[in-house]
Amino acid sequence: MIPQALATPSKEPEAISGMFNRIARTYDLLNDCMTGGMHRLWKRQACHALQLQPGDAVLDVCTGTGDLANILSGLVGKDGQVSAIDFSSEMLAIAKQRFPHASNIQWIQGDALALPFEDATFKGAIISFGLRNVASVEQALSEMVRVVQPGGWIINLDTASDCKNPLFWLYFSFVMPLLGKVLAQDKKAYEYLCRSTQTFATPAEIQDILRRLGLTESHIRYFSLGSVAYQASRKPLN
Ligand SMILES: C[S@@+](CC[C@H](N)C(=O)[O-])C[C@H]1O[C@@H](n2cnc3c(N)ncnc32)[C@H](O)[C@@H]1O
């Protein structure tokens, strides 16, 4: 099902942040074009799965241009706090431009593999379309688990590499890089995004990693004919 011609992409942090710095200005336009706007719905649903209350502190890892941070800002309200972290200065610059009035969002430039927060700081943590870019999925998830309080949810939203629909893979292999070439003038970046999906862990494999990290209560929700999914796993109370 998955075209094998493409090599495993490099997860070198400098290469990844450099690539996102390059495509930052057209990133949101491409997301809307490539998903027909559906990414907004997936992101909203994933944020709601955190089951936040007004006043909560929540973490958005690999925030990019801030879509999730903005949704979370509304969910936790003015008494809550959203920490939104990313290592790409250009993606963060766009996020700040897009949401200048969200006073409860703190934008932080930093590494998902070494989160600059104390243990059990947040009510929940979420990562969207970010995990497949990091050098170590286990380390990123383990950091998220560490900074979440007992009883809180950890959520990963991403394309689902176990998708069985051949149209999805054709779209990903050929249409996406073409859109990247035309709209972002960076075909390579969008070829990388396709490859990183093909070689990424399945939702069930990510769920297993979270289980090994001690999170037993969990569920997976698929969207859009199985092409996208989130895994929600809860940190035990004791
Ligand atoms: C595809 S974008 C996703 C952005 C946003 N979460 C969304 O769903 O639209 C991936 C983001 O992850 C960031 N990223 C990748 N690896 C990272 C790491 N190790 N630490 C911090 N940010 C990272 C990139 O800079 C980029 O902004």
The ligand as an SDF file (V2000), in Angstrom:
LIG
                    3D

 27 29  0  0  0  0  0  0  0  0999 V2000
    3.5680   20.1370   10.9360 C   0  0  0  0  0  0  0  0  0  0  0  0
    3.8810   21.3850   12.1080 S   0  0  0  0  0  0  0  0  0  0  0  0
    2.4630   21.2770   13.1780 C   0  0  0  0  0  0  0  0  0  0  0  0
    2.0540   22.6130   13.7300 C   0  0  0  0  0  0  0  0  0  0  0  0
    0.7420   22.6210   14.5140 C   0  0  0  0  0  0  0  0  0  0  0  0
    0.8080   21.7820   15.6790 N   0  0  0  0  0  0  0  0  0  0  0  0
   -0.4080   22.2010   13.6370 C   0  0  0  0  0  0  0  0  0  0  0  0
   -1.0210   21.1540   13.9140 O   0  0  0  0  0  0  0  0  0  0  0  0
   -0.7200   22.9060   12.6700 O   0  0  0  0  0  0  0  0  0  0  0  0
    5.1440   20.6520   13.1000 C   0  0  0  0  0  0  0  0  0  0  0  0
    5.8080   21.6290   14.0550 C   0  0  0  0  0  0  0  0  0  0  0  0
    6.6280   20.9030   14.9570 O   0  0  0  0  0  0  0  0  0  0  0  0
    7.7710   21.6790   15.2510 C   0  0  0  0  0  0  0  0  0  0  0  0
    8.8020   20.7830   15.8010 N   0  0  0  0  0  0  0  0  0  0  0  0
    9.2880   19.6580   15.2220 C   0  0  0  0  0  0  0  0  0  0  0  0
   10.1910   19.0760   16.0380 N   0  0  0  0  0  0  0  0  0  0  0  0
   10.2520   19.8310   17.1660 C   0  0  0  0  0  0  0  0  0  0  0  0
   10.9750   19.7240   18.3760 C   0  0  0  0  0  0  0  0  0  0  0  0
   11.8370   18.7370   18.6070 N   0  0  0  0  0  0  0  0  0  0  0  0
   10.7810   20.6660   19.3180 N   0  0  0  0  0  0  0  0  0  0  0  0
    9.9140   21.6950   19.1050 C   0  0  0  0  0  0  0  0  0  0  0  0
    9.2060   21.8540   17.9640 N   0  0  0  0  0  0  0  0  0  0  0  0
    9.3670   20.9200   17.0020 C   0  0  0  0  0  0  0  0  0  0  0  0
    8.1050   22.3280   13.9280 C   0  0  0  0  0  0  0  0  0  0  0  0
    8.9240   23.4600   14.0790 O   0  0  0  0  0  0  0  0  0  0  0  0
    6.7170   22.6540   13.3900 C   0  0  0  0  0  0  0  0  0  0  0  0
    6.3160   23.9530   13.7450 O   0  0  0  0  0  0  0  0  0  0  0  0
  1  2  1  0
  2  3  1  0
  2 10  1  0
  3  4  1  0
  4  5  1  0
  5  6  1  0
  5  7  1  0
  7  8  2  0
  7  9  1  0
 10 11  1  0
 11 12  1  0
 11 26  1  0
 12 13  1  0
 13 14  1  0
 13 24  1  0
 14 15  1  0
 14 23  1  0
 15 16  2  0
 16 17  1  0
 17 18  1  0
 17 23  2  0
 18 19  1  0
 18 20  2  0
 20 21  1  0
 21 22  2  0
 22 23  1  0
 24 25  1  0
 24 26  1  0
 26 27  1  0
M  CHG  2   2   1   9  -1
M  END
$$$$
